[in-house]
Amino acid sequence: MELLHSGKVRDVYADGDDLVLVASDRVSVYDVVLPTEVPDKGKILTQLSLWWFDRLADVMPNHVISATDVPAEWAGRAIRVRRLEMLPVEWIARGYLAGLGLAEYRKSGTVSGVALPAGLAEASRLPEPIFTPTTKATEGHDEFITYDDVVAEIGADTAARLKAATLEVYRRGATVAARRGIVIADTKLEFGRAPDGTLVLADEVLTPDSSRFWPTDGWAPGRPQNSLDKQFVRDWSATLDWDRTAPGPEIPDEIVEATRARYVEVYERLTGTTWTG
C-alpha cells in the first residue's frame, strides 16, 4: 500500500481502488502533534466511529467498506473505505456554547453568522442546535464561515442537504448520549462525494476527538465543564509556558492515563459495552 497522507491523527493509504484509514494514538492540540501518545486512543476512535456509522446509516451513507479487511497489524484501528472527493468545509453542529463558538459569540453575539440570544454564558444550552461551518485549512487554523459562504462554495442544494444531515447527526447523537448520562456540546463532521455523485459521511463521527462530551450530572452553565474528550489535554497544555509550536511538550504519565480513562469511559457509556482493547 502507498502512504498518501499522514495527518495529525490518521494515516491514509491507497490500496487499489480503496483507501485504508489508520487511526494512530497521536494527540494534537492547537494543530500541534504532541510527542507523547495515548494508548488505545486510535482503536477507540475507530471502534466508536464504526458504532455510530451503523446507527446513522439511514441519515447519510458512509464511506466504510470493511472494518476487518485491513492489515493484521492495524486490526481494530483501521478501516477500509471508499475514495471520495472531500468537500472543503468543516460541518459543525452546536447545541451548547463552548470553545471557539463561545469566543466568537463574545465578540459578535453570533457564531458563523447565526445570531444568538444576549446574555448566554459559557456552556449555556442553545435554544436549538445550530449549524456553524468553518473552513478546512490545510495550514493554520480553520475560520468561521456563514451558511451563505457554504452555498457559494458548493451550491445551494448540496449545502442544504448537508446542513440538514449535520444537524440530524448531532440530534441523534445527543439523544443517545443523554440517555447514557453524557452531554454532546458540539461535533464536527466531514462529508465527501462519491464518483457517482452520492454524498457520503466520512472520516470519524461523534468521537472524543471530534466532539465535546460532558457528564450530564456535572453540567452547569457559567463555568468550564468536566470534559470527557480531548479538551482535557488542551486544558492541561494551556497551563504550560510554550509557544504552541512543534514539537510541543511531553505529556506526563498521569495526564496520559487520565486522558485514556476519559476515552474509555465515553466508549463504554455510549455503546454499553466494556472496552477490552
C-alpha positions in Angstrom: 0.0 0.0 0.0 1.1 3.6 -0.7 1.0 6.2 2.1 -0.9 9.1 0.7 -1.2 11.4 3.7 -0.1 11.4 7.3 -2.4 13.7 9.3 -2.4 14.8 12.9 -4.1 11.5 14.0 -4.8 9.4 10.9 -2.6 8.0 8.1 -4.3 7.4 4.7 -3.1 4.6 2.5 -4.1 3.7 -1.1 -4.9 0.0 -1.7 -6.1 -0.4 -5.2 -9.4 1.4 -5.7 -9.9 1.7 -1.9 -8.3 3.7 0.9 -7.3 2.4 4.3 -7.5 4.8 7.2 -5.3 4.1 10.2 -6.1 5.9 13.4 -2.9 6.4 15.5 -2.6 7.1 19.2 -1.2 10.6 18.5 -2.7 13.6 20.2 -2.8 17.1 18.7 -3.6 20.4 20.4 -3.6 23.8 18.7 -2.7 22.0 15.5 0.5 20.6 17.0 1.0 16.9 17.3 2.4 16.3 20.8 5.4 13.8 21.2 3.5 11.5 23.6 0.8 9.1 22.5 -2.3 7.9 24.4 -2.6 4.1 24.4 -5.7 2.7 22.7 -6.8 6.1 21.5 -6.8 5.2 17.8 -8.7 2.0 18.4 -11.3 3.7 20.5 -11.8 6.4 17.8 -12.2 3.7 15.1 -14.5 1.4 17.0 -16.7 4.2 18.3 -17.0 5.7 14.8 -18.0 2.3 13.4 -20.7 2.0 16.1 -22.1 5.4 15.1 -21.8 4.8 11.4 -24.1 1.7 11.8 -26.7 3.7 13.7 -26.7 6.7 11.4 -26.8 4.8 8.1 -30.4 6.0 7.4 -29.3 9.6 7.7 -26.5 9.5 5.3 -24.5 6.8 3.5 -20.9 6.4 4.9 -17.6 5.6 3.5 -17.0 2.3 5.3 -16.3 -0.8 3.1 -14.9 -3.1 5.8 -13.6 -3.0 9.4 -11.8 -6.3 9.0 -10.3 -6.4 5.5 -7.2 -4.5 6.7 -3.6 -5.5 7.5 -3.4 -7.5 10.7 -1.0 -5.2 12.4 -3.7 -2.4 12.2 -6.6 -4.6 13.3 -9.1 -2.6 15.4 -7.6 0.8 14.5 -8.0 0.7 10.7 -11.0 0.7 8.2 -11.2 0.2 4.5 -13.1 3.0 2.9 -14.3 4.4 -0.4 -12.4 7.0 -2.2 -14.2 10.3 -2.1 -13.8 13.9 -3.2 -13.9 15.5 0.2 -15.8 18.8 0.5 -13.9 21.9 1.6 -16.0 22.6 4.7 -15.9 21.5 8.3 -19.5 20.7 9.1 -20.1 21.7 12.8 -23.3 21.5 14.9 -23.5 23.1 18.3 -26.1 22.6 21.0 -24.1 24.4 23.7 -21.8 27.4 23.8 -18.2 26.4 24.2 -14.7 26.7 22.7 -14.2 28.8 19.7 -18.0 29.2 19.4 -18.1 30.9 22.8 -15.2 33.2 21.8 -17.0 34.2 18.6 -20.3 34.8 20.5 -18.5 37.0 23.0 -17.1 39.1 20.1 -20.2 39.5 18.0 -23.2 37.8 19.5 -23.2 35.4 16.6 -21.5 32.2 15.5 -20.9 31.6 11.8 -23.5 34.4 11.2 -26.1 32.8 13.4 -27.5 35.3 15.8 -27.9 34.0 19.4 -29.7 35.5 22.4 -27.9 38.0 24.5 -26.6 37.0 28.0 -25.5 33.5 27.3 -22.7 32.1 29.5 -20.1 29.5 28.9 -21.7 26.1 28.4 -25.2 27.5 28.0 -27.6 25.3 26.2 -28.7 26.9 23.0 -32.4 27.4 22.2 -31.9 24.8 19.4 -28.9 23.2 17.8 -27.2 25.5 15.2 -25.0 24.9 12.1 -21.7 26.7 12.4 -19.4 25.7 9.5 -15.7 26.6 9.2 -13.1 26.4 6.5 -10.9 23.3 6.3 -7.5 24.8 6.5 -4.5 22.7 5.2 -2.2 25.1 7.1 -3.0 27.3 10.1 -6.4 27.4 11.7 -9.9 26.9 10.5 -12.0 30.1 10.2 -15.7 30.5 10.8 -17.8 31.0 7.6 -21.5 31.5 7.1 -24.1 29.3 5.6 -24.2 31.6 2.6 -20.4 31.1 2.2 -21.1 27.3 2.0 -23.8 27.8 -0.6 -21.4 29.9 -2.7 -18.7 27.2 -2.4 -20.7 24.0 -3.1 -24.1 25.0 -4.3 -27.5 25.6 -2.6 -28.8 22.0 -2.9 -25.7 20.3 -1.5 -25.3 22.9 1.2 -29.0 22.4 2.3 -28.7 18.6 2.3 -25.5 18.5 4.3 -26.6 21.2 6.8 -29.7 19.1 7.5 -27.7 16.0 7.8 -25.2 17.6 10.2 -27.9 18.8 12.5 -29.7 15.4 12.3 -26.5 13.5 13.2 -26.0 15.9 16.1 -29.6 15.5 17.4 -29.5 11.7 17.1 -26.2 11.5 18.8 -27.2 13.9 21.6 -30.4 12.0 22.2 -28.5 8.7 22.6 -25.8 10.3 24.7 -28.3 12.0 27.0 -29.8 8.6 27.9 -26.3 7.5 28.9 -25.5 10.5 31.1 -23.5 12.4 28.5 -24.0 15.9 27.0 -22.7 16.3 23.5 -22.0 20.0 23.4 -20.9 20.1 19.7 -19.5 17.9 17.0 -17.5 18.2 13.7 -18.3 16.1 10.7 -16.8 15.6 7.2 -18.6 14.7 4.0 -17.4 13.7 0.6 -18.8 13.0 -2.8 -18.5 9.5 -4.4 -17.8 9.2 -8.1 -21.5 8.7 -8.8 -22.3 12.0 -7.1 -23.6 10.4 -3.8 -23.0 12.5 -0.7 -21.2 10.4 1.9 -20.4 10.8 5.6 -16.7 10.2 6.1 -13.7 10.3 8.5 -14.9 9.9 12.1 -18.2 10.6 13.8 -19.2 11.6 17.3 -15.8 10.7 18.9 -13.9 12.4 21.8 -11.6 13.9 19.1 -14.4 15.4 17.0 -16.9 16.3 19.8 -17.2 17.8 23.2 -18.6 15.4 25.8 -19.6 16.4 29.3 -21.0 14.3 32.1 -24.7 15.3 32.4 -24.7 15.2 36.2 -21.9 17.8 36.4 -23.2 20.2 33.7 -23.8 23.8 34.8 -23.5 26.9 32.6 -21.2 29.7 33.6 -18.0 27.8 34.0 -15.7 25.3 32.3 -17.1 21.8 32.3 -15.5 18.4 33.2 -14.6 17.2 29.8 -14.6 13.6 28.6 -12.7 14.3 25.4 -9.6 15.9 24.0 -10.3 19.1 25.8 -8.7 17.6 28.9 -5.3 17.6 27.1 -5.9 21.1 25.8 -6.7 22.4 29.3 -3.5 20.7 30.6 -1.4 22.2 27.8 -2.9 25.7 28.4 -1.3 25.7 31.9 2.2 25.4 30.4 4.6 28.0 29.2 5.1 27.0 25.5 4.6 28.8 22.2 2.2 26.3 20.7 4.7 25.2 18.0 6.1 21.7 17.3 7.2 19.5 18.8 5.2 20.6 21.9 5.6 19.3 25.5 5.8 15.7 26.6 2.5 14.6 28.3 3.1 13.4 31.9 2.1 9.8 32.7 -0.8 10.9 34.9 -2.3 13.1 32.1 -1.9 10.2 29.6 -3.7 7.8 32.0 -6.5 10.3 32.8 -7.0 11.0 29.1 -7.2 7.3 28.2 -9.6 6.8 31.0 -11.9 9.5 29.6 -11.9 8.0 26.1 -12.6 4.5 27.5 -15.5 6.0 29.7 -17.1 7.7 26.7 -16.9 4.5 24.6 -18.3 2.3 27.4 -21.1 4.7 28.3 -22.2 5.3 24.7 -22.0 1.7 23.5 -23.0 -0.1 26.7 -20.1 -2.5 26.3 -16.8 -3.0 28.1 -13.7 -1.8 26.4 -11.3 -4.7 26.0 -8.8 -3.2 23.7 
